[in-house]
Amino acid sequence: MDETRRAARRTTAETVIKNLKRRNIEGYYCETADKAVQLVCGMIPAGDSITWGGSVTFTESGMKAALEAGTWRLLDRASATTDDERRAMWRDRASADWFFMSTNALTVAGELVNIDGNSDRLALLLHGPEHVVVLAGMNKLVADVDAGFKRIRTHACPLNAARLHPNTPCELTGVCSECHGEHSMCCQMVVTRHSRHPGRIKVVLIGEDLGY
């Protein structure tokens, strides 16, 4: 990436961070995923409990590997194999110290725009864990909320469907049909416009293209 593009991304990120602050949301900008991982790991006290939602960015950035190599207590929903274990895991995850996710879209004005199916990811964004870290590549930025939902329907959902194989129309055709299928990925549509709790949500913008 040339310096002109890097400078433009920094300038845009500064605008987003200013707008996030108005919404009681902390904002940070790191030019690389490595720097973002270093920044976030430095925030988390040893021994804290950490969980995460489904996120390609979380893995691609190296954040998941860094946490697994650390001294924190990790709550991985994939480790629960029975109904009882899944219920116990949910209770632990809902009270975790830290929750990691990405966002389907982020407006320049600082709004988080998300769609979810099972919706445990959005449930933990909205309430529960003491800290929420949202990792977002600059490719997630959009002009406004309407552009955010358009991005999700035309880009994020079809790609995620191809990855997860829910057998939805967007997997089969690559186009959202606003379905009501058994495995619909669009059960909840949530815009986070403000955080009542100062500093709870931390958005880490990364000057790379990450995730869908």
Secondary structure per residue as TSV (DSSP state, phi and psi in degrees):
chain	resnum	aa	ss	phi	psi
A	1	M	-	360.0	130.5
A	2	D	-	-77.6	165.5
A	3	E	H	-64.7	-32.1
A	4	T	H	-62.3	-44.3
A	5	R	H	-69.4	-38.8
A	6	R	H	-61.7	-42.2
A	7	A	H	-64.9	-40.0
A	8	A	H	-64.3	-39.9
A	9	R	H	-66.2	-40.3
A	10	R	H	-61.8	-43.1
A	11	T	H	-63.7	-43.9
A	12	T	H	-62.9	-43.4
A	13	A	H	-60.9	-39.6
A	14	E	H	-61.7	-37.8
A	15	T	H	-65.7	-44.7
A	16	V	H	-62.0	-45.0
A	17	I	H	-61.2	-40.7
A	18	K	H	-61.5	-41.6
A	19	N	H	-71.4	-34.2
A	20	L	H	-62.2	-40.8
A	21	K	H	-58.9	-38.3
A	22	R	H	-62.3	-23.8
A	23	R	T	-98.1	11.6
A	24	N	T	68.9	26.3
A	25	I	-	-117.3	131.8
A	26	E	E	-77.3	139.9
A	27	G	E	-127.2	143.2
A	28	Y	E	-137.6	154.5
A	29	Y	E	-131.4	130.2
A	30	C	E	-128.0	133.9
A	31	E	S	-69.2	-27.1
A	32	T	S	-129.5	158.8
A	33	A	H	-64.3	-37.2
A	34	D	H	-59.0	-42.4
A	35	K	H	-68.2	-35.1
A	36	A	H	-65.4	-42.9
A	37	V	H	-62.0	-43.7
A	38	Q	H	-62.2	-43.4
A	39	L	H	-60.2	-50.1
A	40	V	H	-69.2	-42.2
A	41	C	H	-59.5	-31.6
A	42	G	T	-70.8	-13.9
A	43	M	T	-85.9	-21.7
A	44	I	S	-98.2	117.0
A	45	P	-	-62.5	148.0
A	46	A	T	-58.1	138.7
A	47	G	T	86.8	-8.3
A	48	D	-	-64.0	154.3
A	49	S	E	-90.9	140.0
A	50	I	E	-135.1	136.6
A	51	T	E	-138.2	175.2
A	52	W	E	-155.2	159.6
A	53	G	-	-100.3	176.0
A	54	G	S	-64.1	120.9
A	55	S	-	-158.1	119.7
A	56	V	H	-67.5	-38.2
A	57	T	H	-59.7	-40.5
A	58	F	H	-56.7	-38.9
A	59	T	H	-82.6	-48.1
A	60	E	H	-59.6	-35.1
A	61	S	T	-71.5	-17.2
A	62	G	T	90.9	1.9
A	63	M	H	-65.2	-43.7
A	64	K	H	-61.9	-45.5
A	65	A	H	-63.3	-39.4
A	66	A	H	-64.7	-41.1
A	67	L	H	-67.1	-39.5
A	68	E	H	-65.1	-26.1
A	69	A	T	-87.8	-4.2
A	70	G	S	-93.6	-165.3
A	71	T	S	-107.5	15.7
A	72	W	S	-85.7	165.0
A	73	R	E	-93.5	111.3
A	74	L	E	-96.0	134.4
A	75	L	E	-113.8	94.7
A	76	D	-	-98.2	113.2
A	77	R	G	-59.3	-26.2
A	78	A	G	-69.1	-16.1
A	79	S	G	-80.0	-13.9
A	80	A	-	-85.0	125.0
A	81	T	-	-116.1	-15.4
A	82	T	S	-116.2	166.2
A	83	D	H	-60.7	-42.2
A	84	D	H	-63.3	-41.9
A	85	E	H	-65.6	-38.3
A	86	R	H	-66.5	-39.0
A	87	R	H	-65.3	-42.6
A	88	A	H	-65.6	-40.2
A	89	M	H	-63.2	-40.8
A	90	W	H	-61.6	-43.1
A	91	R	H	-60.8	-42.6
A	92	D	H	-66.9	-41.8
A	93	R	H	-66.7	-37.2
A	94	A	H	-65.9	-21.3
A	95	S	T	-112.9	18.6
A	96	A	-	-64.9	155.8
A	97	D	S	-71.4	-36.9
A	98	W	E	-135.8	137.7
A	99	F	E	-125.9	129.9
A	100	F	E	-109.5	140.4
A	101	M	E	-157.7	173.9
A	102	S	-	-111.8	-165.8
A	103	T	-	-134.3	145.8
A	104	N	S	-67.8	-31.6
A	105	A	E	-159.3	154.7
A	106	L	E	-137.5	122.9
A	107	T	E	-79.8	155.6
A	108	V	T	-60.6	-27.7
A	109	A	T	-77.1	-5.3
A	110	G	S	98.0	15.0
A	111	E	-	-92.0	137.1
A	112	L	E	-90.1	129.1
A	113	V	E	-119.7	122.4
A	114	N	E	-142.4	148.7
A	115	I	E	-124.8	144.2
A	116	D	E	-147.4	157.6
A	117	G	S	-98.7	-78.7
A	118	N	S	-64.3	-31.3
A	119	S	-	76.9	13.0
A	120	D	H	-66.9	-32.7
A	121	R	H	-60.6	-48.6
A	122	L	H	-72.9	-31.9
A	123	A	H	-59.8	-41.7
A	124	L	H	-77.1	-26.7
A	125	L	H	-63.9	-43.1
A	126	L	H	-76.7	-32.1
A	127	H	S	-163.0	142.9
A	128	G	S	126.3	-94.1
A	129	P	S	-55.0	147.4
A	130	E	S	-67.3	-37.3
A	131	H	E	-127.4	138.8
A	132	V	E	-122.2	122.6
A	133	V	E	-108.2	120.1
A	134	V	E	-106.4	110.4
A	135	L	E	-92.0	126.9
A	136	A	E	-142.8	119.4
A	137	G	E	-67.2	157.3
A	138	M	G	-66.0	-15.4
A	139	N	G	-67.7	-13.4
A	140	K	G	-84.1	-7.8
A	141	L	E	-73.5	138.1
A	142	V	E	-136.2	166.4
A	143	A	S	-70.5	-41.8
A	144	D	S	-157.9	-179.3
A	145	V	H	-61.7	-43.4
A	146	D	H	-60.1	-41.2
A	147	A	H	-65.8	-31.1
A	148	G	H	-64.3	-48.3
A	149	F	H	-67.0	-34.3
A	150	K	H	-64.3	-41.8
A	151	R	H	-60.1	-43.1
A	152	I	I	-61.8	-46.2
A	153	R	I	-73.4	-32.8
A	154	T	I	-97.5	-15.3
A	155	H	I	-128.4	-62.3
A	156	A	I	-66.2	-49.1
A	157	C	H	-64.4	-46.9
A	158	P	H	-58.6	-40.0
A	159	L	H	-69.4	-40.7
A	160	N	H	-66.6	-36.6
A	161	A	H	-64.1	-39.7
A	162	A	H	-64.3	-29.3
A	163	R	H	-80.6	-40.1
A	164	L	H	-97.1	-17.7
A	165	H	-	55.8	58.8
A	166	P	-	-83.2	-1.3
A	167	N	-	60.9	40.0
A	168	T	-	-94.5	163.7
A	169	P	H	-55.9	-36.3
A	170	C	H	-68.2	-26.6
A	171	E	H	-72.0	-41.5
A	172	L	H	-78.1	-33.0
A	173	T	H	-116.1	-15.5
A	174	G	S	79.0	8.7
A	175	V	S	-130.9	133.9
A	176	C	-	-69.7	133.5
A	177	S	-	-117.9	16.1
A	178	E	-	51.0	52.0
A	179	C	-	-73.7	165.5
A	180	H	-	-122.9	35.7
A	181	G	-	-70.8	166.7
A	182	E	T	-57.1	-36.5
A	183	H	T	-112.3	33.5
A	184	S	-	-52.3	135.5
A	185	M	S	-91.7	-1.6
A	186	C	-	-119.8	47.4
A	187	C	S	-76.3	-35.5
A	188	Q	E	-123.1	134.3
A	189	M	E	-121.8	113.0
A	190	V	E	-126.3	131.7
A	191	V	E	-113.8	120.7
A	192	T	E	-95.8	107.2
A	193	R	-	-103.5	-12.9
A	194	H	-	-165.1	149.5
A	195	S	-	-112.8	125.0
A	196	R	S	-70.7	-22.7
A	197	H	S	-107.4	109.9
A	198	P	T	-55.8	129.6
A	199	G	T	77.7	-3.5
A	200	R	S	-64.7	-46.6
A	201	I	E	-94.2	128.2
A	202	K	E	-122.5	115.6
A	203	V	E	-98.5	119.7
A	204	V	E	-107.3	103.6
A	205	L	E	-79.9	135.5
A	206	I	E	-120.0	130.5
A	207	G	S	-76.5	41.0
A	208	E	S	-136.6	166.8
A	209	D	-	-91.2	117.3
A	210	L	-	-134.9	142.1
A	211	G	-	65.9	-165.5
A	212	Y	-	-105.0	360.0
